[in-house]
Amino acid sequence: MSPEATAAAAPPTSPASKPAVSTPTRRKYWDALRGMLSPERFSVREEQMFLVVAVMIGLLSGLAVVCFRVCIEMIRIKLLGSGLRPVPPRVFLAPALTGLVIAFLVIKLFPRARGSGVNQTKAALYIYDG
């Protein structure tokens, strides 16, 4: 037989004529995938969750402290100026006005926030059992 006759006798190969993957191979594939994505694999112990929460709280607290310090510095520059030697009226007026604003807030809006808190803490501990 000639090579042309052999080529003519063989059916043409196409992607549709390739043999399909057998069912056991597919089942093994899906079982392996299900095992990789199982909830047991991604379960987190309580200690690990507390560690993640503690790290997140630490990061957010640190960021809040940095923002607070930046705000304090910006307010200081606005009130006292950026010079090394601020003018004397600003040195006396800025703290005095700030103290008056805080006194007004404590008297009118937060009356229970007066004092150092030691007496309130003792009262909460001894009278109200903490």
Accessible surface in RSA format (square Angstrom, percent):
REM  Atomic radii and reference values for relative SASA: ProtOr
REM  Chains: A
REM  Algorithm: Lee & Richards
REM  Probe-radius: 1.40
REM  Slices: 20
REM RES _ NUM      All-atoms   Total-Side   Main-Chain    Non-polar    All polar
REM                ABS   REL    ABS   REL    ABS   REL    ABS   REL    ABS   REL
RES MET A   1   187.55  97.1 101.05  66.9  86.49 205.9  76.82  65.3 110.73 146.7
RES SER A   2    52.58  44.4  42.73  57.0   9.85  22.7  37.44  79.7  15.14  21.2
RES PRO A   3   105.53  76.9  94.75  86.4  10.78  39.2 101.06  83.4   4.47  27.8
RES GLU A   4   129.33  74.2 120.27  91.0   9.06  21.6  71.02 137.4  58.30  47.6
RES ALA A   5    41.15  37.8  30.90  47.7  10.25  23.3  38.35  54.0   2.80   7.4
RES THR A   6    72.78  51.8  72.04  73.0   0.73   1.7  62.21  83.6  10.57  16.0
RES ALA A   7    75.44  69.4  51.86  80.0  23.58  53.6  60.91  85.8  14.52  38.5
RES ALA A   8    87.78  80.7  49.79  76.8  37.99  86.4  61.68  86.9  26.11  69.2
RES ALA A   9    77.83  71.6  40.97  63.2  36.87  83.9  52.58  74.0  25.25  66.9
RES ALA A  10    55.39  50.9  42.86  66.1  12.53  28.5  47.98  67.6   7.41  19.6
RES PRO A  11   110.57  80.6  96.61  88.1  13.95  50.7 102.62  84.7   7.94  49.4
RES PRO A  12   122.11  89.0 101.60  92.6  20.51  74.6 112.52  92.9   9.59  59.6
RES THR A  13   134.51  95.7 106.75 108.2  27.76  66.2  75.86 101.9  58.66  88.7
RES SER A  14    50.03  42.3  44.40  59.3   5.63  13.0  38.27  81.5  11.76  16.5
RES PRO A  15   119.47  87.1 105.45  96.1  14.02  50.9 105.93  87.5  13.53  84.1
RES ALA A  16    99.43  91.4  61.98  95.7  37.45  85.2  73.63 103.7  25.80  68.3
RES SER A  17    75.07  63.4  40.36  53.9  34.71  80.0  45.01  95.8  30.06  42.1
RES LYS A  18   151.91  74.1 135.88  83.4  16.03  38.2  82.21  74.0  69.70  74.2
RES PRO A  19   129.16  94.1 101.09  92.2  28.07 102.0 112.11  92.6  17.05 106.0
RES ALA A  20    87.89  80.8  54.10  83.5  33.80  76.9  63.82  89.9  24.07  63.8
RES VAL A  21    87.35  57.5  73.55  66.6  13.81  33.3  79.92  69.4   7.44  20.2
RES SER A  22    59.71  50.5  47.53  63.4  12.18  28.1  46.19  98.4  13.52  18.9
RES THR A  23   103.45  73.6  99.94 101.3   3.50   8.4  64.44  86.6  39.00  59.0
RES PRO A  24    85.32  62.2  79.32  72.3   6.00  21.8  84.78  70.0   0.55   3.4
RES THR A  25    71.99  51.2  70.35  71.3   1.64   3.9  48.37  65.0  23.62  35.7
RES ARG A  26   129.83  54.5 128.19  65.3   1.64   3.9  35.31  48.3  94.52  57.3
RES ARG A  27   164.22  69.0 158.63  80.9   5.59  13.3  44.84  61.3 119.38  72.4
RES LYS A  28   149.60  73.0 142.97  87.7   6.63  15.8  88.91  80.0  60.69  64.6
RES TYR A  29   128.82  60.1 121.30  69.0   7.52  19.6  90.76  68.2  38.06  46.9
RES TRP A  30   134.20  53.9 133.53  64.6   0.67   1.6 115.81  61.7  18.40  29.8
RES ASP A  31    63.01  44.1  53.92  53.7   9.09  21.5  26.38  62.1  36.63  36.5
RES ALA A  32    62.10  57.1  47.58  73.4  14.52  33.0  59.75  84.1   2.35   6.2
RES LEU A  33    48.20  26.8  47.60  34.1   0.60   1.5  47.76  33.5   0.44   1.2
RES ARG A  34   156.06  65.5 148.72  75.8   7.35  17.5  72.83  99.5  83.23  50.4
RES GLY A  35    42.98  53.0   0.00   N/A  42.98  53.0  34.35  94.3   8.63  19.3
RES MET A  36   100.61  52.1  98.26  65.0   2.35   5.6  59.43  50.5  41.18  54.6
RES LEU A  37   116.18  64.7  97.26  69.6  18.92  47.6  97.53  68.5  18.65  50.2
RES SER A  38    25.22  21.3  22.30  29.8   2.92   6.7  17.99  38.3   7.22  10.1
RES PRO A  39   104.66  76.3  93.24  85.0  11.42  41.5 100.83  83.2   3.84  23.8
RES GLU A  40   135.53  77.8 119.57  90.5  15.96  38.0  69.07 133.6  66.46  54.3
RES ARG A  41   160.41  67.4 126.50  64.5  33.91  80.7  32.55  44.5 127.86  77.5
RES PHE A  42   130.95  65.5 112.95  70.0  18.00  46.8 118.27  71.7  12.68  36.3
RES SER A  43    82.84  70.0  55.82  74.5  27.02  62.2  41.15  87.6  41.69  58.4
RES VAL A  44    87.35  57.5  56.35  51.0  31.00  74.7  57.17  49.7  30.18  81.9
RES ARG A  45   155.51  65.3 148.65  75.8   6.86  16.3  69.10  94.4  86.41  52.4
RES GLU A  46   117.22  67.3 105.06  79.5  12.16  29.0  39.70  76.8  77.52  63.3
RES GLU A  47   114.78  65.9 107.31  81.2   7.47  17.8  61.64 119.2  53.14  43.4
RES GLN A  48    79.37  44.4  77.51  56.6   1.86   4.4  26.91  57.3  52.45  39.8
RES MET A  49   103.55  53.6 103.55  68.5   0.00   0.0  94.54  80.4   9.02  11.9
RES PHE A  50   127.94  64.0 124.92  77.4   3.01   7.8 125.17  75.9   2.77   7.9
RES LEU A  51   115.34  64.2 111.75  80.0   3.58   9.0 114.89  80.7   0.44   1.2
RES VAL A  52    83.29  54.8  80.88  73.2   2.41   5.8  83.20  72.3   0.09   0.2
RES VAL A  53    66.63  43.8  65.36  59.2   1.27   3.1  66.63  57.9   0.00   0.0
RES ALA A  54    59.12  54.4  46.34  71.5  12.78  29.1  50.83  71.6   8.29  22.0
RES VAL A  55    78.42  51.6  71.25  64.5   7.17  17.3  77.60  67.4   0.82   2.2
RES MET A  56    97.85  50.7  97.85  64.8   0.00   0.0  75.75  64.4  22.10  29.3
RES ILE A  57   104.94  59.7 103.21  76.9   1.73   4.2 104.68  75.4   0.26   0.7
RES GLY A  58    42.81  52.8   0.00   N/A  42.81  52.8  33.61  92.2   9.20  20.6
RES LEU A  59   116.78  65.0 107.69  77.0   9.09  22.8 110.84  77.8   5.94  16.0
RES LEU A  60   110.97  61.8 106.40  76.1   4.57  11.5 106.74  75.0   4.23  11.4
RES SER A  61    55.49  46.9  49.06  65.5   6.42  14.8  34.78  74.1  20.70  29.0
RES GLY A  62    34.73  42.8   0.00   N/A  34.73  42.8  33.82  92.8   0.91   2.0
RES LEU A  63   110.01  61.3 105.04  75.1   4.97  12.5 107.90  75.8   2.11   5.7
RES ALA A  64    60.45  55.6  49.20  75.9  11.24  25.6  56.38  79.4   4.06  10.8
RES VAL A  65    90.27  59.4  88.09  79.7   2.18   5.3  90.21  78.4   0.05   0.1
RES VAL A  66    87.70  57.7  85.84  77.7   1.87   4.5  87.62  76.1   0.08   0.2
RES CYS A  67    66.83  50.6  63.81  71.2   3.03   7.1  25.53  64.7  41.31  44.5
RES PHE A  68   130.70  65.4 126.21  78.2   4.49  11.7 130.15  78.9   0.54   1.5
RES ARG A  69   160.34  67.3 156.75  79.9   3.60   8.6  40.90  55.9 119.44  72.4
RES VAL A  70    78.72  51.8  75.81  68.6   2.91   7.0  78.60  68.3   0.12   0.3
RES CYS A  71    66.78  50.5  65.27  72.8   1.51   3.6  15.84  40.1  50.94  54.9
RES ILE A  72    81.08  46.1  78.42  58.4   2.66   6.4  79.94  57.6   1.14   3.1
RES GLU A  73    76.53  43.9  76.46  57.8   0.07   0.2  37.38  72.3  39.15  32.0
RES MET A  74   115.04  59.6 112.65  74.6   2.39   5.7  97.52  82.9  17.51  23.2
RES ILE A  75   100.76  57.3 100.43  74.8   0.33   0.8 100.76  72.6   0.00   0.0
RES ARG A  76   100.24  42.1  95.06  48.5   5.19  12.3  48.81  66.7  51.43  31.2
RES ILE A  77    72.11  41.0  68.47  51.0   3.64   8.8  68.47  49.3   3.64   9.9
RES LYS A  78   162.13  79.1 142.85  87.7  19.28  45.9  89.06  80.2  73.07  77.8
RES LEU A  79    82.44  45.9  76.94  55.0   5.50  13.8  78.53  55.2   3.91  10.5
RES LEU A  80    46.01  25.6  44.21  31.6   1.81   4.5  44.21  31.0   1.81   4.9
RES GLY A  81    15.62  19.3   0.00   N/A  15.62  19.3  15.00  41.2   0.62   1.4
RES SER A  82    95.69  80.9  63.34  84.5  32.35  74.5  28.31  60.3  67.38  94.4
RES GLY A  83    48.27  59.5   0.00   N/A  48.27  59.5  34.29  94.1  13.99  31.3
RES LEU A  84   180.54 100.5 149.67 107.1  30.87  77.6 152.06 106.8  28.49  76.7
RES ARG A  85   220.01  92.4 194.47  99.1  25.53  60.8  72.54  99.1 147.47  89.4
RES PRO A  86    46.93  34.2  28.86  26.3  18.06  65.7  35.90  29.6  11.03  68.6
RES VAL A  87    85.82  56.5  82.91  75.1   2.91   7.0  84.81  73.7   1.01   2.7
RES PRO A  88    90.18  65.7  87.62  79.9   2.56   9.3  90.18  74.5   0.00   0.0
RES PRO A  89    80.23  58.5  72.41  66.0   7.82  28.4  80.15  66.2   0.08   0.5
RES ARG A  90   102.99  43.2 101.08  51.5   1.91   4.5  21.50  29.4  81.50  49.4
RES VAL A  91    63.36  41.7  58.56  53.0   4.79  11.6  59.16  51.4   4.20  11.4
RES PHE A  92   148.67  74.4 141.03  87.3   7.64  19.9 143.14  86.8   5.53  15.8
RES LEU A  93   102.43  57.0 102.43  73.3   0.00   0.0 102.43  71.9   0.00   0.0
RES ALA A  94    13.40  12.3   7.47  11.5   5.93  13.5  13.06  18.4   0.33   0.9
RES PRO A  95    81.95  59.7  66.90  61.0  15.04  54.7  74.24  61.3   7.71  47.9
RES ALA A  96    53.31  49.0  39.44  60.9  13.87  31.6  51.08  71.9   2.23   5.9
RES LEU A  97   103.06  57.4 102.35  73.2   0.71   1.8 102.79  72.2   0.27   0.7
RES THR A  98    62.96  44.8  58.53  59.3   4.43  10.6  52.09  70.0  10.87  16.4
RES GLY A  99    37.54  46.3   0.00   N/A  37.54  46.3  31.36  86.1   6.17  13.8
RES LEU A 100   119.96  66.8 114.29  81.8   5.68  14.3 114.91  80.7   5.05  13.6
RES VAL A 101    89.00  58.6  86.00  77.9   3.00   7.2  88.96  77.3   0.04   0.1
RES ILE A 102    96.01  54.6  96.01  71.5   0.00   0.0  96.01  69.1   0.00   0.0
RES ALA A 103    45.01  41.4  37.58  58.0   7.43  16.9  44.87  63.2   0.14   0.4
RES PHE A 104   117.97  59.0 113.40  70.2   4.57  11.9 117.25  71.1   0.73   2.1
RES LEU A 105    65.72  36.6  65.72  47.0   0.00   0.0  65.72  46.2   0.00   0.0
RES VAL A 106    39.22  25.8  39.22  35.5   0.00   0.0  39.22  34.1   0.00   0.0
RES ILE A 107    96.30  54.8  86.34  64.3   9.95  24.0  86.34  62.2   9.95  27.0
RES LYS A 108   133.52  65.1 107.14  65.7  26.37  62.8  54.07  48.7  79.45  84.6
RES LEU A 109   111.28  62.0  88.13  63.0  23.15  58.2  90.00  63.2  21.28  57.3
RES PHE A 110   116.43  58.3 112.17  69.5   4.26  11.1 116.43  70.6   0.00   0.0
RES PRO A 111    71.75  52.3  63.28  57.7   8.47  30.8  63.36  52.3   8.39  52.1
RES ARG A 112   223.01  93.6 197.39 100.6  25.61  61.0  83.16 113.7 139.85  84.8
RES ALA A 113    67.67  62.2  36.93  57.0  30.74  69.9  48.19  67.9  19.48  51.6
RES ARG A 114   127.37  53.5 119.52  60.9   7.85  18.7  53.52  73.1  73.85  44.8
RES GLY A 115    71.29  87.9   0.00   N/A  71.29  87.9  38.49 105.6  32.80  73.5
RES SER A 116   105.24  88.9  56.72  75.7  48.51 111.8  53.00 112.9  52.24  73.2
RES GLY A 117    25.34  31.3   0.00   N/A  25.34  31.3  24.39  66.9   0.95   2.1
RES VAL A 118    84.24  55.4  80.76  73.1   3.48   8.4  84.04  73.0   0.20   0.6
RES ASN A 119   117.86  81.3 111.49 107.7   6.36  15.3  28.91  69.6  88.95  86.0
RES GLN A 120    90.55  50.6  82.32  60.2   8.23  19.6  56.87 121.1  33.68  25.5
RES THR A 121    90.35  64.3  84.64  85.8   5.70  13.6  65.26  87.7  25.09  37.9
RES LYS A 122   114.73  56.0 113.60  69.7   1.13   2.7  61.61  55.5  53.12  56.6
RES ALA A 123    35.79  32.9  30.92  47.7   4.88  11.1  35.15  49.5   0.64   1.7
RES ALA A 124    38.95  35.8  38.27  59.1   0.69   1.6  38.53  54.3   0.42   1.1
RES LEU A 125   101.96  56.8  94.32  67.5   7.64  19.2  95.11  66.8   6.85  18.4
RES TYR A 126   158.84  74.2 133.31  75.8  25.52  66.4  93.84  70.5  64.99  80.1
RES ILE A 127   122.71  69.8  95.32  71.0  27.39  66.0  99.91  71.9  22.80  61.9
RES TYR A 128   165.06  77.1 141.02  80.2  24.04  62.6 102.10  76.7  62.96  77.6
RES ASP A 129   132.78  93.0 101.54 101.1  31.24  73.9  33.26  78.3  99.52  99.2
RES GLY A 130    75.21  92.7   0.00   N/A  75.21  92.7  30.38  83.4  44.82 100.4
END  Absolute sums over single chains surface
CHAIN  1 A    12433.0      10633.5       1799.5       8891.6       3541.4
END  Absolute sums over all chains
TOTAL         12433.0      10633.5       1799.5       8891.6       3541.4
